[in-house]
Amino acid sequence: MLKNLKELEAWFVTGSQHLYGEETLKQVDKNSKEIAVALDQSNAIPVKIIFKPVLTTPEAIHTLCQEASTAENCIGLITWMHTFSPARMWIAGLKSLSKPFVHLHTQFNRDIPWDSIDMDFMNLNQSAHGGREFGFIGSRLRIDRKVVVGHWANAEVQHKLGVWLRAACAWYDWQGGKVARFGDNMREVAVTEGNKVSAQIQFGYSVSGYGVGDLVEVVNSVSNAEISDMMEVYEALYEVSSEAKEGGSLRDALKEAARIEIGMRSFLEQGGFSAFTTTFEDLHGLAQLPGLAVQRLMAEGYGFGAEGDWKTAALVRAMKVMAIGMEGGTSFMEDYTYHLHPDGMKVLGAHMLEVCPSIGDGSNLEVHPLGIGGKADPARLVFDVASGPGVNASLMDMGNRFRLLVNPCNVIPADAPLPNLPVARVVWQPYPNLEVAAGAWILAGGAHHTGFSMAITKEHLEDFSEIAGIEFLLIDNDTTISSIKKELRWNDLYYHLAKGL
């Protein structure tokens, strides 16, 4: 599991040409190194920044792009045109590049030296129109990319680069990623289905199904000693309910939850999986629905989707990778029920059991009946979520493309305690309000399952969508029902016509 984004690197690539002479190129090289070092040392930048020699010929550009495409830890390029870099030089390289790039449209100097500026200075500092030349070839090749404009030392510029780099890390993680489905999709449900072959072609991760018996075999091999060790972990980390403590009437249920967690973790680790799904309709051989196991595995960085929802499992994994090292948490989520009071409509988000404790402000470990699935009482962590900004995202297969629907929200306290609701839960108000947000979500075909985060933002998800070639739809304060209907119609037309481009 990827734990530290500093294990990965982005290459800082500068474009120029020989027209300006060796002295100018030496200065370009020096300036480029200084920017690369500054970015590498910035707290806003999550990965290593690797300086690469200034590129001045088509051959050098092509070679670097090929090297970047195959470099194991390279997630992408930061490109900068210090001077004018004729764009025809970049065609072969960019066509061969399989990693994403962000275009940093900056210049070494922040200010114009009004009193001393001369033609030597002008010849050296040509980013203003050098970046436009580079931008043209990216557009001519129809390459989706982010453009960040401003001085490289500016905090906002570094923040925007950092956001894109986190999205690029998630894209890197999807390449060769593996999603395990324990059981199949929940019967008769539409939105959690999708074309797994299309997803693998476009996104790079594979989805493989396993009979629950395959998991049960590993779960049943867990030793009593392993279970005892896990119970000690539970006791140390959580406030265990009295019934689940040693000698309590539900102690065996907690032991069974420990057995399932150990077996599930072993299965995922041995198979090299980074995300997984379960479904309460297919638990044959398991004594209880994996609740505690799913929560704790998500907290370690695994993606998860309930009821066989592999798209959400992969999305939650991507969101968790983007959020590494950030405050807040990320979880599988579902809009469960509404509060439709005219003084303030809001959403109660939860799931049967599977909400990640990374978003919680404290956890109690409890065992309760589930009321669905026909299995024994499962263990789970029960908690509320502290107030703050959040975002919900849902990935759907629309038949001719994948769509990512994103809705920022404001997490708020519940109006009153919830003593009889023994699951993890979060209350939020979506932007611009529940009436518009829910209406727009439904019109856009948004799923009932989401990835929910209080760490990353809509900007991370938009950058990720662009890298992944996913249609991006945003519901925010500027959204109206009329505007979302128009956008949906325009997008349908675009994706229909784009097949011929």
Order of alpha helices (4+ residues) and beta strands (2+ residues): beta-alpha-beta-alpha-beta-alpha-beta-alpha-alpha-beta-alpha-beta-alpha-beta-alpha-alpha-beta-alpha-beta-alpha-beta-alpha-beta-beta-beta-beta-beta-beta-beta-alpha-beta-alpha-beta-alpha
